[in-house]
Amino acid sequence: ELADQSVRYKGLPGVRDQHAGCVGQYMVEHDLFDFLLLSLPDNDTHSHKQGPDAQVTSLVAADQQIERLMHAAGGPDAFLEDHAVIVCSDHGHYLGEKDAFGKPAVPVYEPLSHIPLMIAWPGVEPGSRAALSTNVDVHATLLDLFGVTARQRTHGRSLAPLLRGETDRVRDWALSG
């Protein structure tokens, strides 16, 4: 079975994602965490080195590592019944807009600041929200959902009210750059 998994979860030429997926799988199988941050940096490295055409390949490889964790818990439904999942990126990519590709040294237009964010949380119905958010809102959301108070002022706003359907926005503007 291990040989089958090594082929299925091979991923990209880098080994960081594969290692993170392997360790995460073990932790899920043995219930060794209350909070797990799974960082998958090979996608970023691979797509920057290989150009925009490598983006799909690198995202599929990252998806395979998330799939690996879910199957370790008995499949996606079983995993999502007990675990929250937050998938985000540090920045978007230009795909030809403004005659730019990737993340070049050009002004930050909307495509570069448009960051993917997906949250699945036990007890929250799947859906889509068209609200403005930033990466610092993930921190505020985790604090809120775990009932923890930040020791100092932070700029993030909890997205929990959005997840629960209590509001349709948490901010009116965002700064990027």
BELRA-V951966 format. One record per residue. N is the residue number from 0. RES is the residue in three letters. BURIAL is I if it has 16 or more other C-alpha atoms within 10 Angstrom, else O. Layout:
BEGIN
n=<N;N>
res=<RES;RES>
burial=<BURIAL;BURIAL>
END
This chain:
BEGIN
n=<0;1;2;3;4;5;6;7;8;9;10;11;12;13;14;15;16;17;18;19;20;21;22;23;24;25;26;27;28;29;30;31;32;33;34;35;36;37;38;39;40;41;42;43;44;45;46;47;48;49;50;51;52;53;54;55;56;57;58;59;60;61;62;63;64;65;66;67;68;69;70;71;72;73;74;75;76;77;78;79;80;81;82;83;84;85;86;87;88;89;90;91;92;93;94;95;96;97;98;99;100;101;102;103;104;105;106;107;108;109;110;111;112;113;114;115;116;117;118;119;120;121;122;123;124;125;126;127;128;129;130;131;132;133;134;135;136;137;138;139;140;141;142;143;144;145;146;147;148;149;150;151;152;153;154;155;156;157;158;159;160;161;162;163;164;165;166;167;168;169;170;171;172;173;174;175;176>
res=<GLU;LEU;ALA;ASP;GLN;SER;VAL;ARG;TYR;LYS;GLY;LEU;PRO;GLY;VAL;ARG;ASP;GLN;HIS;ALA;GLY;CYS;VAL;GLY;GLN;TYR;MET;VAL;GLU;HIS;ASP;LEU;PHE;ASP;PHE;LEU;LEU;LEU;SER;LEU;PRO;ASP;ASN;ASP;THR;HIS;SER;HIS;LYS;GLN;GLY;PRO;ASP;ALA;GLN;VAL;THR;SER;LEU;VAL;ALA;ALA;ASP;GLN;GLN;ILE;GLU;ARG;LEU;MET;HIS;ALA;ALA;GLY;GLY;PRO;ASP;ALA;PHE;LEU;GLU;ASP;HIS;ALA;VAL;ILE;VAL;CYS;SER;ASP;HIS;GLY;HIS;TYR;LEU;GLY;GLU;LYS;ASP;ALA;PHE;GLY;LYS;PRO;ALA;VAL;PRO;VAL;TYR;GLU;PRO;LEU;SER;HIS;ILE;PRO;LEU;MET;ILE;ALA;TRP;PRO;GLY;VAL;GLU;PRO;GLY;SER;ARG;ALA;ALA;LEU;SER;THR;ASN;VAL;ASP;VAL;HIS;ALA;THR;LEU;LEU;ASP;LEU;PHE;GLY;VAL;THR;ALA;ARG;GLN;ARG;THR;HIS;GLY;ARG;SER;LEU;ALA;PRO;LEU;LEU;ARG;GLY;GLU;THR;ASP;ARG;VAL;ARG;ASP;TRP;ALA;LEU;SER;GLY>
burial=<O;O;O;O;O;O;O;O;I;I;I;I;O;O;O;I;I;I;O;I;I;I;O;I;I;O;I;I;O;O;O;O;O;O;O;O;O;I;O;I;I;I;I;I;O;I;I;I;O;O;O;I;O;O;I;O;I;I;I;O;I;I;O;I;I;I;I;I;I;I;I;I;I;O;O;O;O;O;I;I;O;O;I;O;I;O;O;O;O;O;I;O;I;I;O;O;O;O;O;O;O;I;I;O;O;O;O;O;O;O;I;I;I;I;I;O;O;O;I;I;I;O;O;O;O;O;O;O;O;O;O;O;I;I;I;O;I;I;I;I;I;O;I;I;O;O;O;O;O;O;O;O;O;O;O;I;I;I;I;I;O;I;I;O;O;O;O;O;O;I;O;O;O;O;O;O;O>
END
